[in-house]
Amino acid sequence: MSTLNLTLLTDLYEITMMQGYFKTNNREVVIFDMFYRSNPCNGGYAVCAGLQQVIDYIKNLHFSTEDIDYLRSLRMFDEDFLDYLHAFRFSGDIYAIPEGSVIFPREPLLKVIAPIMEAQLIETAVLNMINHQSLIATKAARVCYAAKGDGVMEFGLRRAQGPDSGVYGARAAMIGGCRGTSNVLAGSLFDVPVLGTHAHSWIMSFPDEYTAFQKYAAMYPSACILLVDTYDTLQSGIPNAIRVFSEMRAKGIPLTYYGIRMDSGDLAYLSKKARRMLDEAGFTDAVISASNDLDEYLIESLKFQGAMITSWGVGTNLITAKDNPAFGGVYKLAAIQDENGSFLPKIKLSENTEKITNPGNKIIYRIYDNDTGKIRADYICLTGERFDTEKDLILFDPNEPWKKTKLAGGSYTMRELLVPVFRKGRCVYESPSVMEIREICQKELETIWNETKRFVNPAKIYVDLSDQLYNMKQRLLNDKNML
């Protein structure tokens, strides 16, 4: 995966449009915005991820001789255009919201300023990478929120839609808050913790359950989590685990990380019984881990029922984001540079209000409440707009502008979200490690209200437009010359 040339990871129409621009001598510099329209899982927020893979893709973007030969074989492209592709390199600017940030609908996660052929080519790959990882990071953040501080392990590789989804999904899950993954390749590539126990087949391969536990504990005394539901959880599995833990203690083997895992049955009932049995045997710090088609809703329900589970293994429903399998990010033209170097705003109209785009060269400010540190709103503005936080600021809903909120001067702070990633084709951004991005994400999640994190009818954090941007959009909407 790391050595594969991804230049042809694009939709055919990106390249046919490129040839069209080439033939019409269209070298205009344009602005494209990547954004999404609604939060996954009917939630109140999303988590941005995938930027590092976009960086790697842009750095290595080139058409090899084999790529050119393949395009020639399609009999759709002229030789002068293929010659142009042979020397192609990305030369534009890219701004992005850093990975691990909490994000909201309609704000640009990524802004591309480049000649139109270059900006057009990268559309599909950018969407593929950011859509997928942002979706899984968001799902992981929801699962970890449901776990209320318990450890969550990602172990969905065998159910992921292919190797790439398994590996980069594991990366995104770590960003969203998981403490480890079962995916060894992801651990190697991204330097993240790998975790795991054993399968039912391990138990079944020995003459009896006790022997299987004993042999496993002898090999992995400092990471001894025993799977207790192969035969009978309460009558066999837990008693045999306690027997092995007692023998380890008698031999003076430190019980540093040990416990049981359950993968079936009534997890609330069984975990409460297991906790009592372990505690009565003197193993009050033993971990009780659970798996079995978990997601945020089931974890929340089990916590409500008083389940004594302290570690959660989440597979299929996390790695596939089963209840919301697509993120829905889009990539739209926002402005074209004129001969004087100014950007002329462009807008896409639609009978569907949510599909009308925000035009122009934009920046985003995040507005925080000084007393709580929580996000009050995100504020999309035109490049160059500046604000005095000691003065009152009026926010309004761009779809229902009569709905207004006044922020008193001195009660709020503002932070610009988009950071430069590429300038004139050169990468100027150093991505943090995955574990560092995970820490960034945890701090970001602390800035949104618990009411926004809830799973049913979450409170909305508004993304508002500045007066200048709103007025520009209204002028374009009323401009009959566009029709």
C-alpha positions in Angstrom: 0.0 0.0 0.0 2.8 2.4 0.8 4.5 2.0 -2.5 1.5 1.9 -4.8 1.4 4.8 -7.3 -2.0 6.4 -6.6 -2.0 8.9 -9.5 -4.7 7.0 -11.4 -6.8 6.8 -8.2 -9.3 9.1 -9.8 -12.6 9.2 -11.7 -12.2 9.1 -15.5 -14.0 12.4 -15.8 -11.3 14.2 -13.8 -8.8 13.4 -16.6 -11.2 14.1 -19.5 -12.0 17.5 -17.9 -8.2 18.1 -17.6 -7.8 17.5 -21.3 -10.7 19.8 -22.0 -9.0 22.6 -19.9 -5.7 21.8 -21.7 -7.2 22.0 -25.2 -9.0 25.3 -24.4 -5.9 26.7 -22.9 -7.6 27.2 -19.5 -4.9 27.7 -17.0 -6.9 29.7 -14.5 -6.1 29.5 -10.9 -9.2 28.4 -8.9 -10.3 27.6 -5.4 -12.0 24.3 -4.5 -13.4 23.6 -1.1 -13.9 20.2 0.4 -16.8 20.1 3.0 -19.6 17.9 4.1 -23.3 18.6 4.5 -24.5 16.6 7.5 -22.9 14.9 10.5 -22.5 11.1 10.4 -24.9 8.9 12.5 -27.2 11.9 13.0 -24.6 13.2 15.5 -23.7 16.7 16.6 -20.1 16.7 15.2 -17.5 14.9 13.2 -13.7 14.3 13.6 -11.4 15.3 10.8 -8.9 12.6 9.7 -6.9 11.5 6.6 -4.8 14.6 6.0 -1.5 12.7 6.2 -2.5 10.4 3.4 -3.5 13.4 1.3 -0.1 14.8 1.9 1.6 11.6 0.9 -0.5 11.4 -2.2 0.2 15.0 -3.3 4.0 14.6 -2.7 4.1 11.5 -4.9 1.6 12.7 -7.6 3.1 11.9 -11.0 2.1 10.0 -14.1 4.5 7.2 -14.8 5.3 5.8 -18.2 3.0 2.9 -17.4 0.2 5.4 -16.5 0.6 7.2 -19.8 0.6 4.0 -21.7 -2.6 2.9 -20.0 -4.3 6.3 -20.8 -3.1 6.1 -24.4 -4.7 2.6 -24.7 -8.1 4.1 -23.9 -7.9 6.1 -27.2 -9.4 9.1 -25.6 -6.4 11.4 -25.1 -4.2 13.2 -27.6 -0.5 13.0 -27.5 0.2 16.6 -26.7 -2.0 16.2 -23.5 -0.2 12.9 -22.6 3.1 14.7 -23.0 1.8 17.4 -20.6 0.8 14.6 -18.1 4.3 13.1 -18.3 5.8 16.2 -16.7 2.8 16.9 -14.3 3.5 18.0 -10.8 1.2 19.7 -8.3 2.2 23.4 -8.0 -0.7 24.8 -5.9 -1.5 25.7 -2.3 -3.5 23.6 0.1 -5.0 24.7 3.4 -6.6 22.2 5.8 -8.1 21.8 9.2 -5.6 19.6 11.2 -6.4 16.0 11.8 -8.1 15.3 15.1 -10.1 18.5 15.0 -13.8 18.4 15.7 -15.6 19.7 12.6 -19.1 20.7 11.5 -21.2 20.7 8.3 -20.6 23.2 5.5 -17.2 24.5 6.6 -14.2 23.8 4.4 -12.1 21.0 5.7 -9.6 21.5 2.9 -9.1 24.5 0.5 -7.2 24.0 -2.7 -5.8 27.0 -4.6 -4.2 25.8 -7.9 -4.4 25.9 -11.7 -7.7 24.3 -12.6 -6.3 21.2 -14.1 -4.3 20.4 -10.9 -7.2 21.2 -8.6 -9.5 19.0 -10.7 -7.3 16.0 -10.8 -6.9 15.6 -7.0 -10.6 15.8 -6.2 -11.4 12.1 -6.1 -8.4 10.9 -4.1 -8.8 13.8 -1.6 -12.4 12.9 -1.0 -11.7 9.2 -0.8 -9.0 9.6 1.9 -10.7 12.2 4.0 -14.2 10.9 3.7 -13.2 7.4 4.9 -10.9 8.3 7.8 -13.2 11.1 9.0 -16.1 8.7 9.1 -14.2 6.0 11.1 -12.6 8.6 13.5 -16.1 10.0 14.2 -17.5 6.6 14.9 -14.6 5.8 17.2 -15.1 9.0 19.1 -18.8 8.1 19.6 -17.9 4.6 20.8 -15.3 5.9 23.2 -17.7 8.5 24.6 -20.2 5.7 25.3 -17.5 3.8 27.1 -17.0 6.7 29.6 -13.3 6.4 30.1 -13.0 2.6 29.7 -10.5 1.4 27.2 -11.8 0.7 23.7 -9.8 -1.6 21.3 -10.4 -1.6 17.6 -10.3 -5.1 16.1 -12.4 -5.0 13.0 -9.7 -5.9 10.4 -11.3 -9.2 9.4 -14.6 -7.4 8.7 -13.2 -4.3 7.0 -13.9 -3.8 3.3 -10.4 -4.8 2.2 -6.8 -4.2 3.4 -6.8 -0.4 2.9 -10.0 0.1 4.9 -8.7 -2.2 7.6 -5.3 -0.4 7.9 -6.4 3.2 7.5 -9.6 2.5 9.4 -7.5 1.4 12.4 -5.5 4.6 12.1 -8.6 6.7 12.1 -10.0 4.7 15.1 -6.9 5.5 17.1 -7.3 9.2 16.3 -10.9 9.0 17.5 -9.9 7.6 20.9 -9.3 3.9 20.8 -6.3 2.9 23.0 -5.1 0.1 20.7 -5.8 -2.0 17.6 -5.6 -5.7 16.8 -4.1 -4.8 13.4 -0.4 -5.6 13.4 0.3 -3.8 10.1 -1.4 -0.7 11.4 0.7 -0.9 14.5 3.9 -1.2 12.5 3.0 1.6 10.0 1.7 4.2 12.5 3.5 3.2 15.7 0.3 2.7 17.7 -0.4 0.0 20.4 -1.4 -3.4 19.3 -3.5 -5.5 21.6 -5.2 -8.9 21.6 -5.9 -12.1 23.5 -6.7 -15.5 21.9 -9.5 -17.2 20.1 -11.9 -19.9 21.0 -9.9 -22.2 18.8 -7.0 -21.9 21.3 -9.2 -23.3 24.0 -10.6 -26.0 21.8 -7.2 -27.2 20.7 -6.3 -28.4 24.2 -7.8 -31.4 26.1 -9.6 -29.0 28.5 -10.2 -25.3 29.2 -8.0 -25.2 32.3 -4.9 -26.5 30.4 -5.5 -24.0 27.6 -5.6 -21.1 30.1 -2.6 -22.4 32.0 -0.5 -22.7 28.8 -1.5 -19.2 27.7 -0.7 -17.6 31.1 2.7 -19.2 31.1 3.6 -17.6 27.8 2.0 -14.2 28.4 1.9 -13.6 32.2 2.0 -9.7 31.8 -0.9 -9.6 29.3 -3.1 -12.5 30.5 -6.7 -11.9 29.3 -8.5 -15.2 29.1 -11.5 -15.9 26.9 -14.1 -17.5 29.2 -17.1 -18.3 27.1 -16.0 -21.2 24.9 -18.0 -23.8 27.0 -19.8 -22.2 30.0 -18.9 -18.8 31.2 -20.0 -19.0 34.8 -19.6 -22.8 35.5 -16.4 -23.3 33.7 -14.7 -20.3 32.1 -14.5 -17.9 35.1 -13.7 -20.6 37.7 -10.8 -21.9 35.5 -9.5 -18.4 35.0 -9.6 -17.8 38.7 -7.7 -21.1 39.3 -5.0 -20.0 36.9 -4.7 -16.5 38.4 -4.4 -18.1 41.9 -1.6 -20.3 40.7 0.2 -17.3 39.2 -0.1 -15.4 42.4 1.1 -18.4 44.5 4.2 -18.6 42.2 5.0 -14.9 42.8 4.2 -14.0 39.2 3.1 -10.3 39.1 -0.5 -9.9 37.9 0.2 -6.7 36.0 -2.5 -6.8 33.3 -4.9 -9.7 33.6 -8.5 -10.6 33.5 -11.2 -12.2 31.3 -13.0 -11.6 28.0 -16.5 -12.5 27.1 -17.7 -12.7 23.5 -21.3 -13.9 23.9 -24.3 -14.1 26.1 -26.0 -11.4 28.2 -23.0 -9.2 28.8 -24.7 -7.1 31.5 -25.7 -10.1 33.6 -22.5 -12.1 33.0 -20.2 -9.2 33.8 -21.9 -8.5 37.1 -21.6 -12.2 38.1 -18.0 -12.3 36.9 -17.1 -9.2 38.9 -18.5 -10.7 42.1 -16.7 -14.0 41.5 -13.4 -12.3 40.8 -13.7 -10.0 43.7 -14.5 -12.8 46.1 -11.4 -14.6 44.9 -9.3 -11.6 45.7 -8.8 -10.4 42.1 -10.5 -7.0 42.4 -8.2 -5.4 39.8 -8.9 -8.0 37.1 -10.0 -6.6 33.8 -13.4 -7.6 32.5 -13.3 -7.2 28.7 -16.3 -7.7 26.3 -16.8 -8.0 22.6 -19.7 -9.3 20.4 -21.0 -6.8 17.8 -20.7 -3.8 20.1 -21.3 -0.2 19.1 -22.0 3.1 20.9 -25.6 2.4 21.5 -25.1 -1.1 22.9 -22.2 0.1 25.1 -24.4 3.0 26.4 -27.2 0.5 27.2 -24.9 -1.9 29.0 -23.4 0.9 31.1 -27.0 2.0 32.0 -27.7 -1.6 33.0 -24.8 -1.5 35.4 -22.5 -3.8 33.4 -19.1 -4.3 35.2 -17.2 -4.3 31.9 -14.0 -2.2 32.0 -12.6 -2.8 28.5 -14.5 -3.0 25.2 -13.4 -4.7 21.9 -15.3 -3.2 19.0 -15.0 -4.6 15.5 -17.5 -4.7 12.6 -19.7 -1.8 13.7 -16.7 0.5 14.1 -14.4 -0.4 11.2 -17.3 -0.3 8.7 -19.3 2.5 10.5 -22.2 0.0 9.9 -25.1 2.4 10.6 -23.7 5.2 8.4 -21.3 3.7 5.8 -20.4 7.0 4.0 -19.2 10.4 5.2 -20.6 12.4 2.3 -17.9 15.0 1.8 -18.0 17.0 -1.5 -15.5 19.1 -3.4 -16.8 22.3 -5.0 -15.5 25.2 -7.0 -15.7 28.4 -4.9 -13.7 31.1 -6.9 -11.7 31.8 -10.1 -8.8 34.2 -10.2 -9.0 37.1 -12.7 -6.3 38.7 -14.6 -5.6 41.1 -11.8 -5.1 38.4 -9.2 -8.4 38.8 -7.5 -10.7 35.9 -6.9 -14.1 36.1 -8.4 -16.7 34.2 -6.3 -18.6 31.2 -7.8 -21.7 29.6 -6.5 -23.5 26.3 -7.3 -27.3 26.7 -7.2 -29.8 24.0 -6.5 -33.4 23.5 -5.7 -32.1 21.7 -2.6 -31.1 24.5 -0.2 -28.5 22.4 1.5 -26.7 21.9 -1.9 -26.2 25.7 -2.5 -22.5 26.4 -1.9 -20.7 29.2 -0.1 -18.7 31.2 -2.6 -15.4 33.0 -2.5 -12.0 32.7 -0.8 -12.8 31.8 2.7 -11.3 31.3 6.2 -12.9 29.8 9.3 -12.8 31.1 12.9 -13.8 29.0 15.8 -15.4 31.0 18.5 -14.9 29.9 22.2 -16.8 30.9 25.3 -14.2 32.4 27.7 -16.0 31.1 30.8 -16.4 27.4 29.8 -13.8 27.0 27.0 -16.6 25.4 24.9 -17.3 26.2 21.2 -20.0 28.8 20.7 -20.0 28.6 16.9 -17.8 28.4 13.8 -17.7 31.5 11.7 -17.0 31.3 7.9 -15.6 34.6 6.6 -13.8 36.0 3.6 -10.0 35.9 3.6 -8.7 39.1 5.2 -11.6 39.6 7.6 -10.4 40.4 11.1 -12.4 40.9 14.3 -11.9 42.6 17.7 -12.9 40.2 20.4 -13.3 43.1 22.8 -16.3 44.2 20.7 -19.8 42.7 20.5 -20.3 40.2 17.7 -23.7 39.4 16.3 -24.1 35.8 14.9 -27.0 34.8 12.8 -28.3 31.6 11.1 -27.5 31.9 7.4 -30.6 29.9 6.5 -32.9 31.7 9.0 -31.1 35.1 9.4 -33.7 36.4 11.8 -32.3 34.0 14.4 -29.5 36.0 16.0 -27.1 35.6 19.0 -25.1 38.4 20.5 -21.7 37.7 22.0 -20.6 40.4 24.4 -17.2 41.8 23.9 -14.6 40.2 26.1 -16.7 37.1 26.6 -15.2 35.1 23.7 -12.1 34.3 21.8 -11.5 33.3 18.1 -9.1 30.9 16.5 -8.4 30.4 12.8 -8.9 26.8 11.8 -7.3 26.4 8.3 -3.5 26.0 8.3 -1.2 26.0 5.3 -0.2 22.5 4.2 1.3 23.1 0.7 2.6 26.3 -0.8 3.5 26.4 -4.5 3.6 22.6 -4.5 5.9 22.3 -1.5 4.7 20.7 1.7 5.1 23.2 4.6 3.2 21.2 7.2 4.6 18.4 9.5 1.9 16.0 10.5 2.0 14.9 14.2 2.2 11.2 15.0 -1.1 9.2 15.2 -0.8 9.1 19.0 -0.2 12.9 19.1 -3.2 13.4 16.9 -5.2 11.2 19.3 -4.3 13.6 22.1 -5.3 16.6 20.0 -8.7 14.9 19.4 -9.3 14.3 23.1 -8.7 17.9 23.8 -10.9 19.0 20.9 -13.7 16.8 22.1 -13.5 18.5 25.5 -14.5 21.8 23.8 -17.9 20.6 22.7 -20.9 20.4 25.0 -22.1 17.1 26.4 -25.4 18.0 24.9 -23.8 18.0 21.5 -22.2 14.6 22.1 -25.4 12.8 23.0 -26.6 10.2 20.5 -30.3 11.2 20.3 -31.3 14.7 19.2 -27.9 16.3 19.9 -27.6 20.0 20.4 -26.4 21.8 17.3 -23.2 23.9 17.1 -23.9 26.5 14.5 -21.7 27.3 11.5 -22.5 30.9 10.7 -21.5 33.3 7.9 -19.9 36.7 8.3 -21.9 39.7 7.1 -19.5 40.1 4.1 -19.8 36.5 3.0 -23.5 36.4 3.5 -24.1 39.6 1.5 -21.8 38.2 -1.3 -23.8 35.0 -1.4 -27.1 36.9 -1.6 -25.8 39.0 -4.5 -24.8 35.9 -6.4 -28.1 34.2 -5.7 -29.9 37.3 -7.2 -27.6 37.7 -10.2 -29.7 36.7 -13.2 -26.6 36.9 -15.4 -25.5 33.5 -14.1 -28.5 31.8 -15.6 
